[in-house]
Amino acid sequence: MKILVVYFSRTGRTRQIAEAIAGALGADIECIAEAGDRSGIWGYLRSAREAMKQRVIGIATPARNPADYDLIILGTPVWGHNMCSPLRSYITAHKDRLAALAVFCTQGGSGGPKVIGDVAMLCGRTPVATLVLEQREIEQDRFTAKLDRFIKAVAAAGRTPT
């Protein structure tokens, strides 16, 4: 099974998890690129505003075609109880090319389960696996068991005939 991990990360936590997932599954990985600066307090506020207004923003053309993969794993930070605007933009542009789907998110507070549902709804697919990780779990390196369950669920989905 050919797998692609697609993610956006403002602070590096979502990237850390995306890289761990891709490494464990032997998957290709793609960071969603966009113009603009999201650093500091102004970047944080801009990010939250865009997410809460469910904005679709300009993103770079991806290097990899999602239609070339059997399974896409989408990763997003939770911004204001919503998926990040770069991921919303990626899904909007490519949802017709997404096959099977898994979703993970990182959050500082709450909203993860809602975000997972929103991603599934926007994609029009039920994820084969989902993962919500708290910022403190990542910072304290206490997420391995959850990550292992997610990876096993994704791998099992790849062995199941569709």
N, C-alpha and C positions, 0 to 999 in steps of 0.2 A: 504494500500500500504506500502510495506517495503522499506525504504530508507536508503542508506548509503552515508555519506559525506566522501570523500577521499581528502586529501590535503597535501601539503608540505608548510612549513613556515620557513624561515630563521630568520626573525626578530620578529615574533609573530603577525604581522598584519593579515596575511592570517589565522592563527590559530584563532584569535579573531573572524573573520567573520565566519569561519567554525563552531565554537562552537555556535555562535548565530543562524546560520541556523539549525544546528542539534537540538538545544534546541527548536526552534520555531516549527519544524516539527516532533519532537519526533523521530528523526533519530539516527541510530548508527553512530559512527564517527571513522575514521581511519587516523592516521598521517603516512605518508610514512616515513619509517626509512631507513637511509643509514649510511654507515661508513664514517668517514672523518669529518673535521672541516670546517665549513663555516663562522666562526666568523671573525670579523675584516676586514681590507682592503684586505688581501690575500684571505680570504673566499669570499668576494664580487667579486674580480677579477676572481677567479676560477669559481664562479657561472656564471658570465656573459660570460666567454669564453666557458664553456660547453654549455650554452643555445644557443649562437650564432652559434656554430658548430653543434647544434642539436644532442648532444651526448646522447647515452643510457648508463647509468651507473649502477653499482651494487646497488640494494636496498634489504632490508630485505623482506622475505616472509610475506605477510600481514596476520594479525590475522583473518580477515574476508574474506570469499569467495564472490567476487562480483556477482557470478552467483546466490547467494541466495537472491538477492534483485531485486525489481521491477524497481527501479530508483537509479542511481548513480549520485551524485553531485560531480563534480571534481573541486578542488580549487588550484590555482597556483599564485605565485607572477610573475610579468612580469620581466624577466631578459634580458636586451639587446634586447627588442622588441620580445622576444620569451618566450614560456612556460619554466618553470624550468626543468632542466634535471631529477630530481627525478620523476616528473609527467610524462614526456615523457617515462621514463623507465617503470612506472606503466602501462601506456596505452599500450605500446608495449607488455608487458607480459600478459595483461588481456583483451585486446579489444574484443576478441571473447566471453568473459563472461559478457560483459556490456549490460544491457537491455536499457531502456530509460535513457536519459542523460540530465543533466543540468550542466552549467559551470559558475564559477565565477573566477575573478582574481582581484588582488590588484596591483596597479602600483604607482611608484613614479613620473613617467613622462608620457610616452605615450606608445602605442603599444597594449593596451588592446583588442580593437576590432580585431586586427590581431591575437592575441593569442587565442581568443575565436574561430575564424575561423580555426586556426591551430589544436586546440584540436578536434573540430568537424570533420575535415578532417582526422586526425589520427585515430579517433574512428570509422569513417565511419557512423556517425549518426548526425542528426540535433538536437541540444539541444531544450528541451521543454521550457527552460528559460535560460537567460544569465544575468550576472551582472558584471560590471566593476566599481571598486571603486578606487578613488585616495587616496594616502597616507594622504594628508591633510584632506580629508573628514573623514577618520578614526581617525586621531589624534585629530581633532576638534569635534568629535562625531556628524558629520553632514551627516550621511549616512542612517538614519533610514527609510526615505521615499523610497529610492531606494531598501533597503533590504526588506522592507515590500512588495513592488511590485514583487520582485523576489520570495519571499516565497509564495505569493498568486498565482503566475503563476505556481510554482511547485505543489502546492496543487490542483489547477484546473486541471493540467495535470493528476494528480492521479485519479481524478474523471471522466475523459474522457475515454470511452472505446477505446482500440487500435485495 
